[in-house]
Amino acid sequence: MAALTSMFYLVPNTKVRLRDAFAGGLIASMAFELGKRGFTTYLVKMPTYKALYGAFAVLPMFLLWVYFSWLVTLVAAMMTANLALTRRRPAGKPARA
């Protein structure tokens, strides 16, 4: 959570409040933990991928994990950016006309 929070706080080319970065880091770390447990359960309970791919079963599973990791990271970063945007917008004004 600390690594994701610091990434969401330090990397963007704009000012991000620490509270927003912490919320994004918390959401991303929870999603990573749930994804890790779900991925492990899938690998243990569903051995059909080994029968299908044989020795190359590691490659599709690795690519699936990389895809999931970037998906979680980017969605949490978008949520962090939107938290900052909703606080900057004056009340009663629409986002776009």
N, C-alpha and C positions, 0 to 999 in steps of 0.2 A: 504494500500500500504506500509506503514511503517513497519508493522509487517511482511509482506511477504519479503520485502527488507532485513530486519534484519535477517530473517530466512535464506535467500539465502546467506547472507554474513557471518553469524556466525556459521551455522551448518556444512557446508562441512569440510572434513578433508584435505583441500587444501586451498591455497591462492586464494581468489576471489576478483577481483577489485570491488570497491563500485559502479562504473558505470555499470558493468555487473549485479550486484545484483539489482541495481535500475531498469534496463531494464527488468529483470525478474519479479520483484515485480510489475512494471507497467503493463506488459502483463497479469500477473496472476490476478491482481485486476480488470482489464478491463474484463477479461474472467469471473470472479466471478460475476461482476455486470450484464453482459449480460445473464449469466446463471440464476442468481436470477430472473431477469425480465422475462425471457422465462419460467422458472419453475412456477412462479406466474401466468403468463398468461395461461399456460397449466392447472393449478389447477382450475382457475376461469372459463375458457371457456369450458373445457371438463369434465363434471361431470360423465362421464361413468365409471370412476374408482371406484366411490362410489357405483354404482349399481352393479359392478362386485365383489368388495371385501367387501362391507358393512362396518361394524365397524372396520375391519382390514385394511382399505384403508390407514391408516397412516403409517403402517409398510413398505409396498412396496415403498411408496413415500419417506420415510426417507432413506431407503436403496439406492434408486436412487440418492438422494441428496449426500449421503456419497460417492458413487461411482463417481459422477461428481466432487465433491470437491477434491478427491484424484487424479483424472485424470488431473484436471487443475493444481494442485500443482506439480505433477510429471512432466508434460509436460513443465511447466515454469522452473522447476529446470534443466531439460535436456537442455532447450534452454540457460539458464544462463551458464551452464557448457560448452556448445559448443561455446558460445561467448568467453569465456576465452581460449578455445583451439585454436580457429582460430587466436587469437592474438599472441599466443606462437609459432605457426608454422612458420618457415621461408618462405618467399615468393618463389614461384616456386617449392616447394617440395610437392609431394602428401602426403596425410594422411597416407596411407599404401601402401606398394609395393606388 
